[in-house]
């Protein structure tokens, strides 16, 4: 699907309904991207989830960016 290597992103129907997760854990890419979008800093996320690594967060952001290139999202006018 992507040209990049997303070795930290996993998808398993038995974990979080098959949503893209970090290393098989119950932490989704969407949760990380949502936190960043809400203004939560990377260091704060790492503090709140000590089992995550900085590379997990960076790869989640790259994965979301790559995914957005493959899908067309309809936006409504404001």
C-alpha positions in Angstrom: 0.0 0.0 0.0 2.8 2.4 0.9 6.3 2.9 -0.2 7.5 3.6 3.3 8.4 0.9 5.8 5.8 1.0 8.7 7.2 -1.7 10.9 5.7 -0.3 14.0 2.2 -0.1 12.7 0.2 -3.3 13.0 -3.4 -4.3 12.1 -5.1 -7.3 13.6 -8.8 -7.9 13.6 -8.6 -9.1 17.2 -7.0 -5.9 18.4 -9.0 -2.7 18.4 -11.2 -4.0 15.6 -8.4 -4.1 13.1 -7.6 -0.4 13.3 -3.9 0.5 12.7 -2.1 0.2 16.1 1.3 0.7 17.5 3.3 -2.6 17.8 0.2 -4.7 18.4 -0.8 -2.7 21.5 -4.2 -1.2 22.1 -2.9 2.3 21.1 -4.3 3.3 17.7 -2.7 5.6 15.1 -5.9 7.6 15.3 -5.5 8.1 19.0 -2.0 9.5 18.6 -2.9 11.7 15.7 -5.9 13.0 17.6 -3.8 13.8 20.6 -1.3 15.7 18.5 -4.2 17.5 16.7 -5.6 18.5 20.1 -2.3 20.2 21.1 -0.9 17.5 23.2 2.9 17.4 22.8 4.9 14.3 22.1 6.7 14.4 25.4 3.3 14.5 27.2 2.1 11.5 25.2 5.3 9.7 26.1 4.7 10.5 29.8 1.1 9.4 29.7 2.0 6.2 27.8 5.4 5.1 29.1 5.4 2.0 27.0 5.4 4.1 23.8 8.6 5.3 22.1 9.2 8.5 20.3 9.7 6.5 17.1 6.2 5.0 17.6 4.6 8.5 17.5 6.7 9.7 14.6 5.8 6.6 12.6 2.1 7.0 13.4 2.2 10.6 12.1 4.0 9.5 8.9 1.5 6.6 8.5 -1.4 9.0 8.8 0.1 11.4 6.3 0.7 8.6 3.8 -2.8 7.3 4.3 -4.2 10.7 3.6 -2.5 10.7 0.2 -4.3 7.5 -0.7 -7.8 8.5 0.2 -10.0 11.3 -0.8 -11.7 13.0 2.1 -14.8 15.0 1.4 -14.8 18.3 3.3 -17.8 20.5 3.9 -17.6 24.2 3.3 -17.6 26.4 6.4 
